Amino acid sequence: MTSSSVVAGEWRGERRMLDITRDKPVKVCVRVVVPVRDHPKFNFVGKLLGPKGNSLKRLQEDTMCKMAVLGRGSMKDRQKEEELRVSGDPKFAHLSDELHVEISAFATPAEAHARIAYALAELRRFLVPDYNDDIRQEQMLEMQILSSVSEQARRLTPPASSHSGSEEALPAAAANKHRHRVSVSIRMIEMIWNVSHNRRIAAKRHGADQWCRTLYLHLRRACYLHLQASGESVKDE
């Protein structure tokens, strides 16, 4: 096992020998500092996590590494963070460190380091304090889609049975039909979003970023058309 950290341009950690002849799996772990000191007003945690944590989840899937945002400012509730920091619990000791991203990979030595190298290259894009880059634009689009789906589900939810008089509840069959429509809508949007993202990553690895960008735009347009067909008013940018 080898454990290291990349903090403020320094490489620190234990120096251990690797046996690369047997291809025995090892765990490689690095810590990458988040530049909050240079850009204190930028929301790096929000950019790293994305809507419902989806950006970090996809980044882990793409790089085949585990990632976690740790350190001071990594929790949304700052008061709770401070309570946990002073609690003395070892699992919250990271809250005394600078805000950072911990990346780990478990594989054969060459493969593990290759995954870490790719993860570092991809993670760097998330540490650029740009409010209008491709990452932020995709996150804003994803939030808009999720918001539209949530609003659609709310509007199609049958009224409570407690209403009296003319405000009667929808029949059970109609309610089930509405719920099925919303479920299908959510699955279709998730499928379109994931396919577009995965195709961009795959094409980028093979030097065909322009092709995958075109595909992504077509699939993004399909998201809008599907929402409009469902009765939602969505502004296409």
Backbone bond lengths (Angstrom), bond angles and torsions (degrees), N, CA, C in turn:
res aa  C-N    CA-C-N  psi(-1)  N-CA   C-N-CA  omega(-1)  CA-C   N-CA-C  phi
1 M - - - 1.456 - - 1.516 109.18 -
2 T 1.288 114.90 143.28 1.451 118.85 175.42 1.514 108.73 -131.85
3 S 1.306 116.35 133.45 1.452 121.00 -178.03 1.514 108.20 -129.33
4 S 1.328 117.15 127.88 1.449 121.42 -176.07 1.513 108.97 -142.12
5 S 1.310 116.23 174.11 1.457 120.44 175.76 1.511 109.60 -145.97
6 V 1.335 114.73 143.86 1.450 120.83 176.17 1.517 106.25 -111.88
7 V 1.315 118.32 104.31 1.451 122.60 -176.34 1.515 108.71 -131.86
8 A 1.337 115.66 121.91 1.464 121.78 176.41 1.524 111.76 51.92
9 G 1.316 115.99 40.62 1.459 120.21 175.50 1.516 114.52 81.78
10 E 1.345 117.53 1.53 1.453 119.85 -179.32 1.529 110.28 -106.86
11 W 1.311 116.12 146.36 1.466 121.53 177.01 1.521 107.11 -107.42
12 R 1.352 113.83 112.69 1.456 118.13 -177.85 1.525 109.70 -123.22
13 G 1.291 117.60 154.19 1.454 120.23 176.77 1.518 111.99 145.99
14 E 1.311 114.69 -178.22 1.451 120.20 -178.58 1.534 110.31 -77.62
15 R 1.311 115.09 143.33 1.465 120.79 177.32 1.518 107.63 -102.53
16 R 1.316 116.39 109.43 1.463 120.75 -178.58 1.525 109.35 -126.60
17 M 1.311 114.23 154.45 1.454 120.81 179.78 1.528 110.17 -79.60
18 L 1.321 116.20 145.05 1.457 121.76 176.59 1.526 109.32 -113.58
19 D 1.308 115.45 134.42 1.462 120.66 175.41 1.535 107.23 -97.76
20 I 1.334 115.98 100.95 1.469 119.96 -175.77 1.527 112.96 -93.91
21 T 1.325 116.68 -0.88 1.467 119.32 -179.42 1.523 112.41 -83.51
22 R 1.317 117.43 -26.33 1.456 121.29 -178.15 1.530 113.22 -97.84
23 D 1.303 116.37 -8.37 1.467 121.41 -178.89 1.530 111.73 55.13
24 K 1.319 115.42 40.02 1.464 119.43 176.78 1.524 108.98 -76.88
25 P 1.348 118.10 129.72 1.475 120.26 -178.34 1.531 112.15 -59.52
26 V 1.309 115.27 139.82 1.462 121.96 177.38 1.529 108.32 -130.90
27 K 1.305 115.80 160.36 1.464 120.94 176.43 1.517 109.05 -105.11
28 V 1.324 115.35 123.64 1.459 121.52 177.03 1.529 106.95 -111.05
29 C 1.315 115.86 127.79 1.460 120.74 -177.02 1.520 110.21 -131.26
30 V 1.309 117.17 130.09 1.465 121.77 177.07 1.512 108.79 -129.80
31 R 1.323 116.32 154.14 1.458 122.37 176.13 1.523 108.40 -119.73
32 V 1.300 116.13 127.65 1.466 121.71 -176.69 1.522 108.97 -112.63
33 V 1.307 116.46 123.69 1.458 120.68 -178.53 1.527 110.34 -71.00
34 V 1.324 115.99 140.97 1.467 122.30 175.24 1.533 106.88 -94.96
35 P 1.340 118.37 127.53 1.470 121.00 -172.28 1.527 114.68 -75.10
36 V 1.325 116.97 56.68 1.468 119.79 -179.56 1.526 111.74 -73.28
37 R 1.312 117.11 -25.16 1.470 118.96 178.62 1.521 111.27 -67.74
38 D 1.321 115.72 -38.46 1.472 119.50 179.76 1.528 111.61 -77.51
39 H 1.332 116.68 -29.18 1.463 120.99 -177.68 1.532 108.95 -135.25
40 P 1.334 117.18 72.67 1.468 121.03 -173.23 1.521 114.76 -66.57
41 K 1.327 118.51 -20.84 1.465 120.77 -176.41 1.523 113.50 -93.12
42 F 1.330 117.20 -8.24 1.464 119.51 -177.33 1.528 110.30 -86.18
43 N 1.324 116.10 138.20 1.465 121.94 -178.67 1.535 109.78 -86.86
44 F 1.325 116.23 81.94 1.461 120.59 179.97 1.528 111.74 -68.77
45 V 1.340 116.53 -37.47 1.466 119.35 -178.45 1.523 110.31 -62.39
46 G 1.341 116.75 -42.04 1.456 120.39 178.23 1.516 112.15 -62.93
47 K 1.325 116.84 -39.82 1.458 120.69 179.89 1.530 110.73 -69.59
48 L 1.320 116.96 -38.31 1.465 120.65 179.45 1.518 112.02 -67.14
49 L 1.327 116.19 -43.12 1.463 119.79 -177.14 1.517 111.89 -78.10
50 G 1.332 117.91 -45.96 1.456 120.79 -175.86 1.516 111.20 75.81
51 P 1.331 117.36 179.35 1.469 121.66 -179.79 1.526 111.64 -58.94
52 K 1.302 117.30 121.46 1.465 123.78 179.33 1.532 112.54 57.17
53 G 1.329 115.88 25.84 1.469 119.90 179.80 1.514 114.26 74.93
54 N 1.336 117.59 11.08 1.461 120.79 -174.23 1.524 113.44 -67.73
55 S 1.335 117.46 -34.27 1.470 119.89 -178.56 1.527 110.61 -63.42
56 L 1.322 116.79 -45.42 1.467 120.04 179.98 1.521 110.79 -68.67
57 K 1.332 117.29 -35.87 1.467 120.56 178.04 1.527 110.33 -62.58
58 R 1.332 116.83 -45.29 1.470 119.49 -179.73 1.521 111.22 -67.62
59 L 1.329 116.16 -36.31 1.464 119.79 178.93 1.525 110.08 -63.09
60 Q 1.313 117.43 -39.06 1.461 120.92 177.50 1.530 111.19 -66.64
61 E 1.330 115.96 -40.51 1.464 119.36 179.25 1.524 111.01 -65.90
62 D 1.329 116.93 -41.52 1.466 121.01 -177.49 1.528 112.10 -66.87
63 T 1.334 116.33 -38.77 1.463 120.30 -175.08 1.529 112.59 -95.39
64 M 1.338 116.96 -8.70 1.470 122.39 -177.14 1.522 111.11 57.26
65 C 1.327 115.30 37.88 1.458 122.65 176.34 1.522 109.69 -126.42
66 K 1.317 115.52 153.78 1.460 119.99 172.45 1.520 108.31 -90.41
67 M 1.327 116.06 138.74 1.457 120.80 -179.32 1.519 110.07 -134.47
68 A 1.321 115.30 147.27 1.457 121.15 177.55 1.519 108.78 -147.41
69 V 1.319 116.57 136.07 1.463 122.14 175.89 1.519 107.10 -89.69
70 L 1.323 116.65 117.05 1.460 122.19 -174.24 1.526 110.84 -129.81
71 G 1.328 115.80 172.67 1.456 120.36 176.91 1.518 113.03 97.09
72 R 1.333 115.63 -176.84 1.460 121.81 -179.13 1.526 110.85 -62.58
73 G 1.324 115.99 129.55 1.452 120.62 179.32 1.511 113.84 88.62
74 S 1.333 117.81 4.92 1.467 120.05 -178.79 1.526 112.23 -81.36
75 M 1.338 117.69 -15.77 1.450 121.35 178.92 1.523 110.68 -103.39
76 K 1.327 116.05 144.88 1.459 120.60 -178.73 1.514 111.56 -69.19
77 D 1.339 116.03 -39.10 1.461 121.42 179.37 1.526 108.75 -88.42
78 R 1.334 116.42 101.37 1.459 120.18 -175.57 1.533 112.14 -68.53
79 Q 1.328 117.09 -32.65 1.456 119.72 179.20 1.530 110.65 -66.15
80 K 1.334 116.06 -44.37 1.458 119.94 177.56 1.519 110.73 -65.32
81 E 1.331 115.97 -37.38 1.467 119.63 178.38 1.522 110.68 -59.84
82 E 1.331 116.65 -43.61 1.456 120.43 -179.68 1.526 111.21 -65.97
83 E 1.336 116.96 -38.56 1.466 120.45 177.93 1.532 110.85 -63.01
84 L 1.331 116.21 -41.97 1.462 120.08 179.71 1.522 111.01 -70.08
85 R 1.332 115.77 -34.02 1.470 119.43 -178.50 1.521 111.42 -64.00
86 V 1.328 116.59 -40.65 1.461 120.45 -177.77 1.528 112.51 -90.43
87 S 1.326 117.12 2.72 1.468 120.47 -177.50 1.523 112.53 -71.61
88 G 1.324 116.85 -23.22 1.454 120.30 -178.54 1.511 113.82 85.28
89 D 1.326 116.93 2.43 1.467 120.93 178.93 1.531 108.53 -72.45
90 P 1.337 118.08 124.94 1.470 120.28 -177.15 1.519 114.56 -57.99
91 K 1.346 117.67 -31.71 1.464 118.65 -177.43 1.525 112.61 -72.77
92 F 1.337 117.13 -10.46 1.461 120.56 176.31 1.524 111.80 -110.34
93 A 1.339 116.25 13.78 1.467 120.19 -179.55 1.525 111.45 -63.59
94 H 1.336 116.84 -25.80 1.469 120.17 -178.57 1.528 111.84 -63.82
95 L 1.338 117.60 -19.69 1.465 120.65 -178.40 1.521 112.28 -68.17
96 S 1.324 116.91 -12.53 1.463 120.85 175.91 1.522 111.69 -88.23
97 D 1.329 116.84 -9.55 1.470 121.21 179.70 1.524 110.81 -89.39
98 E 1.318 115.00 170.00 1.458 119.98 173.79 1.528 109.77 -64.27
99 L 1.321 115.51 156.43 1.462 119.55 175.71 1.526 108.73 -61.28
100 H 1.330 116.07 128.15 1.462 119.47 -176.75 1.525 110.33 -153.67
101 V 1.313 115.54 167.73 1.461 122.47 175.42 1.519 107.61 -113.87
102 E 1.316 116.08 125.65 1.459 120.64 177.22 1.519 109.04 -96.90
103 I 1.323 115.98 124.67 1.466 122.34 -179.28 1.517 108.52 -116.82
104 S 1.323 116.45 132.34 1.464 119.60 178.35 1.522 109.73 -137.67
105 A 1.322 114.82 147.13 1.469 121.41 178.05 1.521 108.27 -138.55
106 F 1.328 115.42 140.26 1.462 120.81 178.71 1.525 108.40 -122.62
107 A 1.319 115.74 109.16 1.466 121.42 -178.06 1.525 107.76 -167.40
108 T 1.332 116.11 -174.12 1.462 119.34 174.38 1.529 108.22 -61.53
109 P 1.324 118.72 155.21 1.471 120.71 -173.76 1.533 114.51 -50.32
110 A 1.320 116.79 -49.64 1.467 119.42 -178.29 1.528 111.20 -65.08
111 E 1.334 116.57 -43.51 1.453 120.91 -178.75 1.530 111.28 -67.45
112 A 1.319 117.13 -40.62 1.459 120.77 -179.63 1.522 111.51 -62.61
113 H 1.334 116.16 -44.79 1.465 119.26 178.99 1.526 111.74 -69.11
114 A 1.326 116.81 -33.14 1.464 119.66 177.24 1.529 110.15 -65.77
115 R 1.330 116.26 -40.87 1.470 119.65 178.03 1.523 110.90 -63.97
116 I 1.324 116.17 -41.93 1.464 120.16 178.96 1.522 110.50 -62.67
117 A 1.327 116.79 -42.74 1.468 120.80 179.80 1.526 110.84 -61.21
118 Y 1.330 116.58 -43.91 1.466 120.27 179.25 1.531 110.33 -66.87
119 A 1.338 116.68 -39.07 1.465 120.35 179.12 1.522 111.30 -63.74
120 L 1.319 116.93 -39.69 1.466 120.26 178.80 1.525 111.02 -63.64
121 A 1.331 116.08 -41.13 1.468 120.01 179.76 1.529 111.13 -64.77
122 E 1.340 116.54 -41.34 1.461 120.31 -179.79 1.529 111.13 -72.84
123 L 1.317 116.69 -38.96 1.459 120.69 -179.13 1.518 111.90 -64.62
124 R 1.310 117.09 -32.09 1.466 120.50 -178.51 1.530 111.53 -58.37
125 R 1.326 116.62 -33.74 1.465 120.22 178.96 1.524 111.50 -62.87
126 F 1.330 116.99 -30.27 1.463 121.00 -179.36 1.526 112.45 -81.39
127 L 1.313 116.85 -11.91 1.460 120.54 -178.44 1.516 112.36 -100.36
128 V 1.326 116.47 13.34 1.465 121.95 174.26 1.529 107.97 -91.36
129 P 1.323 118.76 121.18 1.468 121.21 -176.21 1.528 112.65 -76.92
130 D 1.319 116.03 64.92 1.460 122.16 -179.12 1.526 108.58 -114.86
131 Y 1.336 115.97 125.17 1.464 120.38 -178.41 1.529 112.80 -83.61
132 N 1.319 117.11 -7.48 1.465 118.99 -172.99 1.521 112.60 -134.59
133 D 1.320 118.56 26.96 1.460 119.97 177.86 1.528 109.62 -83.40
134 D 1.336 115.77 -178.99 1.468 120.06 -176.93 1.527 112.07 -59.98
135 I 1.322 116.29 -37.66 1.468 119.70 -178.16 1.522 110.13 -63.27
136 R 1.322 116.81 -48.96 1.463 120.16 -178.27 1.521 111.24 -66.28
137 Q 1.329 117.38 -37.22 1.463 120.02 179.10 1.531 110.52 -63.99
138 E 1.329 116.46 -42.30 1.463 119.73 178.74 1.527 110.89 -65.94
139 Q 1.336 116.38 -38.49 1.458 119.47 178.72 1.523 111.28 -66.26
140 M 1.327 117.08 -39.72 1.456 119.89 177.97 1.520 110.90 -64.55
141 L 1.325 116.70 -39.93 1.465 120.69 177.31 1.522 110.30 -64.17
142 E 1.324 116.73 -43.27 1.454 120.73 -179.82 1.531 110.82 -63.43
143 M 1.331 117.03 -40.77 1.466 120.32 177.77 1.521 110.87 -63.54
144 Q 1.341 115.83 -38.38 1.460 120.04 178.93 1.532 110.55 -65.04
145 I 1.332 116.18 -41.33 1.469 120.21 179.18 1.524 110.45 -65.41
146 L 1.343 116.83 -46.51 1.455 120.46 -179.82 1.518 111.36 -62.70
147 S 1.330 115.72 -39.00 1.464 119.88 178.71 1.520 111.21 -65.40
148 S 1.335 115.83 -40.76 1.466 120.16 -179.95 1.519 111.07 -65.64
149 V 1.342 116.09 -41.07 1.459 119.73 179.37 1.521 110.78 -65.60
150 S 1.348 116.46 -40.61 1.460 119.94 178.99 1.515 111.22 -64.02
151 E 1.343 115.78 -40.77 1.461 119.62 178.75 1.515 110.65 -66.06
152 Q 1.342 116.65 -39.34 1.458 120.72 178.45 1.523 110.17 -62.91
153 A 1.336 116.90 -43.14 1.460 120.39 179.38 1.521 111.10 -64.19
154 R 1.336 116.04 -38.52 1.463 119.30 179.28 1.517 111.82 -65.63
155 R 1.331 116.10 -41.21 1.460 119.77 -178.58 1.521 112.13 -69.18
156 L 1.340 116.64 -30.28 1.457 120.04 -177.95 1.522 113.13 -90.87
157 T 1.332 117.10 -1.05 1.459 119.64 178.16 1.522 109.16 -71.82
158 P 1.332 119.35 128.95 1.462 120.95 -178.66 1.516 111.08 -63.04
159 P 1.337 117.71 146.75 1.464 120.75 -179.80 1.514 111.28 -64.09
160 A 1.326 115.80 156.45 1.460 121.19 -178.84 1.517 110.31 -64.57
161 S 1.346 115.40 145.71 1.459 119.91 -177.42 1.515 112.50 -72.31
162 S 1.355 115.71 -7.65 1.451 118.74 -178.26 1.520 112.64 -75.46
163 H 1.370 117.96 -14.28 1.455 120.62 179.42 1.526 108.90 -66.79
164 S 1.314 116.29 143.60 1.459 121.43 -178.92 1.514 110.28 -115.23
165 G 1.341 116.50 175.55 1.449 121.98 177.35 1.500 112.14 69.27
166 S 1.347 115.43 -132.21 1.464 120.38 -176.87 1.514 112.28 -76.85
167 E 1.347 117.56 -15.14 1.470 121.31 -178.50 1.523 108.94 -86.38
168 E 1.318 116.35 69.48 1.454 121.60 -178.88 1.521 110.06 -88.20
169 A 1.313 116.80 152.61 1.468 121.80 -179.99 1.516 109.92 -70.09
170 L 1.331 115.47 151.40 1.458 120.53 175.91 1.509 109.47 -66.11
171 P 1.316 118.51 149.30 1.465 120.97 175.85 1.527 110.54 -58.74
172 A 1.309 115.92 153.79 1.467 120.72 -177.31 1.522 111.77 -60.27
173 A 1.331 117.51 -38.71 1.470 120.64 -179.61 1.516 110.80 -63.65
174 A 1.331 116.96 -42.43 1.471 120.48 179.55 1.524 110.59 -66.19
175 A 1.341 115.85 -39.79 1.468 119.37 179.25 1.521 110.97 -62.91
176 N 1.325 116.54 -42.41 1.467 120.00 178.64 1.519 111.27 -64.18
177 K 1.331 116.52 -37.02 1.466 120.48 178.59 1.509 110.56 -64.43
178 H 1.337 117.12 -41.33 1.461 121.14 178.41 1.523 110.79 -63.19
179 R 1.341 115.86 -45.83 1.455 119.20 -179.40 1.522 111.29 -63.39
180 H 1.326 117.67 -37.95 1.462 121.15 178.62 1.524 110.41 -64.71
181 R 1.334 117.30 -40.74 1.463 121.02 -179.95 1.525 110.85 -63.33
182 V 1.327 116.12 -42.77 1.460 120.00 178.80 1.522 110.61 -64.94
183 S 1.345 116.69 -41.57 1.464 120.70 179.99 1.523 111.20 -61.59
184 V 1.331 116.67 -44.89 1.462 121.08 178.61 1.514 110.22 -63.74
185 S 1.330 116.60 -40.49 1.457 121.10 179.55 1.518 111.23 -61.09
186 I 1.334 116.25 -45.34 1.465 120.38 -179.65 1.522 110.81 -64.06
187 R 1.335 117.24 -44.11 1.468 120.13 -179.56 1.523 111.63 -63.38
188 M 1.327 116.66 -39.29 1.466 119.87 -179.32 1.519 111.06 -66.07
189 I 1.326 116.38 -43.51 1.463 119.90 -179.87 1.522 110.75 -65.55
190 E 1.343 116.54 -41.86 1.460 119.31 178.01 1.519 110.87 -62.77
191 M 1.341 117.57 -39.50 1.456 121.37 179.68 1.526 110.24 -63.92
192 I 1.328 116.64 -46.62 1.469 120.63 -179.84 1.518 110.49 -61.38
193 W 1.331 115.95 -44.17 1.467 119.96 -178.14 1.520 111.14 -63.94
194 N 1.327 117.12 -47.61 1.464 120.60 -177.59 1.521 112.06 -66.07
195 V 1.346 116.83 -40.30 1.459 119.82 178.50 1.519 110.35 -62.67
196 S 1.329 116.79 -44.76 1.464 119.84 -178.71 1.523 110.61 -62.36
197 H 1.328 116.76 -42.25 1.462 120.12 -178.97 1.530 110.73 -67.15
198 N 1.326 116.58 -47.27 1.463 119.76 -178.38 1.520 112.54 -64.17
199 R 1.337 117.20 -37.31 1.463 119.79 178.54 1.526 110.53 -66.01
200 R 1.315 117.39 -36.93 1.461 120.05 178.57 1.523 110.69 -64.70
201 I 1.341 116.50 -42.88 1.461 120.36 179.99 1.530 110.56 -64.13
202 A 1.334 115.97 -47.10 1.462 119.99 -178.24 1.520 111.41 -62.27
203 A 1.326 116.59 -44.50 1.459 119.67 -178.73 1.524 111.50 -68.57
204 K 1.325 115.40 -35.02 1.462 118.73 179.58 1.525 110.56 -63.23
205 R 1.336 116.43 -38.06 1.463 120.13 179.44 1.522 111.30 -64.67
206 H 1.330 117.15 -27.73 1.461 120.86 -177.67 1.533 112.16 -102.34
207 G 1.328 116.43 15.70 1.455 120.22 175.51 1.512 114.52 72.56
208 A 1.331 118.08 24.70 1.465 121.18 -179.38 1.523 110.06 -119.12
209 D 1.317 115.63 46.10 1.457 120.04 -174.96 1.523 112.16 -63.80
210 Q 1.328 117.82 -34.09 1.460 120.31 -179.63 1.529 110.76 -65.65
211 W 1.335 115.70 -40.17 1.465 119.02 178.48 1.520 111.21 -63.99
212 C 1.354 116.78 -44.67 1.455 119.07 -176.97 1.520 110.86 -72.07
213 R 1.328 117.13 -27.15 1.465 119.45 176.11 1.525 110.09 -64.79
214 T 1.334 116.22 -41.05 1.464 120.43 177.94 1.522 110.76 -63.91
215 L 1.338 116.17 -43.17 1.461 119.97 177.87 1.518 110.96 -62.37
216 Y 1.310 115.52 -41.26 1.463 119.97 179.85 1.523 111.21 -60.96
217 L 1.323 116.98 -43.45 1.466 120.39 -179.60 1.520 111.07 -63.38
218 H 1.349 116.57 -38.98 1.464 119.69 177.72 1.535 110.73 -64.25
219 L 1.315 116.70 -42.25 1.454 119.72 -179.60 1.525 111.46 -70.35
220 R 1.308 115.87 -33.69 1.463 118.93 176.47 1.525 110.20 -64.71
221 R 1.329 115.58 -40.17 1.461 119.92 177.12 1.526 110.21 -63.01
222 A 1.331 116.30 -35.84 1.463 120.15 178.62 1.522 110.66 -63.87
223 C 1.331 116.92 -35.35 1.461 120.41 176.53 1.527 110.17 -60.04
224 Y 1.323 115.94 -46.88 1.458 120.38 -179.47 1.524 111.08 -62.76
225 L 1.329 116.26 -44.98 1.463 119.40 -178.41 1.523 110.91 -62.55
226 H 1.352 116.09 -38.08 1.453 118.76 179.80 1.528 111.08 -66.63
227 L 1.337 116.53 -41.30 1.453 119.64 178.96 1.523 111.55 -66.16
228 Q 1.330 116.87 -39.31 1.456 120.12 178.53 1.517 110.84 -65.95
229 A 1.339 116.55 -37.71 1.463 120.07 178.27 1.526 111.40 -66.59
230 S 1.347 115.35 -23.56 1.466 119.35 179.26 1.513 112.11 -87.31
231 G 1.341 115.39 2.34 1.460 118.74 177.43 1.500 114.88 96.85
232 E 1.362 116.97 7.51 1.454 119.92 179.86 1.522 109.63 -91.96
233 S 1.322 114.64 147.50 1.456 121.05 176.12 1.511 107.68 -101.19
234 V 1.337 116.41 108.27 1.449 121.54 -176.41 1.513 109.49 -122.16
235 K 1.306 115.92 131.05 1.460 120.32 179.50 1.513 110.01 -83.30
236 D 1.320 116.54 118.77 1.477 120.91 179.62 1.514 108.31 -87.59
237 E 1.348 115.27 124.57 1.479 119.44 -179.60 1.511 110.40 -90.66
